[in-house]
Amino acid sequence: MADSFFDLDHYNSLAGRWEKESSKKEAERDRQELHDLRCALIKYLNRFFVVVKSRNPEILELEYDETGQSIVDFTRRHVRQHWSLYSKKFMQNQWFGCGSKREVDRLVFEVDPVKVSPREFNMFLGLRIERDFDVAGTKLDEDCIAPILELLRDVWAEGNTYVYDYILNWMAYPLKVKRKTGVCLVVISDQGYGKGTIAHDLLGVHIYGEVLNDRQSGSYAQITDIEHIVGKFNTASCMRLLINADECSSFGGAYKQNNKLKSLITSTTRLMEAKGLDPVNISDFANFLMTTNNDEPGVAHSIDNKHFTQPLTRRGLVTRDRDGDHRFLTLPPPQAVLKLLKEQGLFFV
């Protein structure tokens, strides 16, 4: 089985042997061993590192799944930052300058892999749930997902069939069509109405996949500061398919920020900026779901016709078991919910 992570000890061992052999006098060198070591090092480095050509080149470090076949994460670094991590100079002096190094012309973020050329690196690594489960082969158990549907129908939609269908369609559309809805769903309620259960736990963490620390592989991010969305350094909210803006209190009166947000709800491209790296213009597939306990969220007034607001006024997310004890709703298998959403009939585009 192929390695999932770059093994620095393995690299240092090979590079040390190459340096030792190459430092010998010409007559004493074993040219075949030197050639074989160089080929082995370049092959190993090409598995884990990709050079991105640009005015200021950068290097991607790749991480693979347990099988060693699929890329599950990557790290972007400026060339100088990358070199500072490694003491052996083979990478700088031999690999980076050779014509056989792994190299791409640009970075893209594209949910349809057919649109990605061999000279591009696609930063969209797929939904985490589709890497972990066979969604197509999942049996749709309606009894198991009934509690979630009841919550959406009876609590979120307050029994209104149109609102219930609209919410389901809003959730299903980006998963089926792979495009933005162009509508920000704003959910307002007191605590205990299932906002976090649906938005964060089910959709965010279990279906789209949450971004953890500096990892890039998650397609979901929960944001509590609007600057992470509209600020200069915005990698926390770029390359995402779902963004949950939870209690973003800095909306009120910040008209410039709100106008930027309003544009992002429908825009199809976005400039991604990270510290120390060149900005990258990428496709934008992010859908926005805002959750708040505030009865008068400033954002709902600032994004005018680009939002659908649903205040929740009925009972909260508490059920009663046979013994009379209160318990919070248990999440159904996320792959079953995803299958349901992908089979959902759509009435808006």
ABEGO torsion letter per residue (X at the ends): XBBABBBAAAAAAAAAAAAAAAABBAAABBAAAAAAAAAAAAAAAAAABBBBBBABBBBBBBBBBAAGABBABBBBBBAAAAAAABABAAAAAAAAABAABBBBABBBBBABAAABBAABBBABAEBAAAAABBAAABBBBAAAAAAAAAAAAAAAAGGBAAAAAAAAAAAAAAAAAGBBAGBBBBBBBBBGAGAAAAAAAAAAAAAAEBBBEABAABABBBBABAAAAABABAAAABGBABBBBBGBAAABGBAAAAAAAAAAAABABBBBBBBGBBBBBBBBABBBBBBBABABBAAAAAAEAABBBBBBABBBBBBBBAAGBBBBBBBBBAAAAAAAAAABBBABX
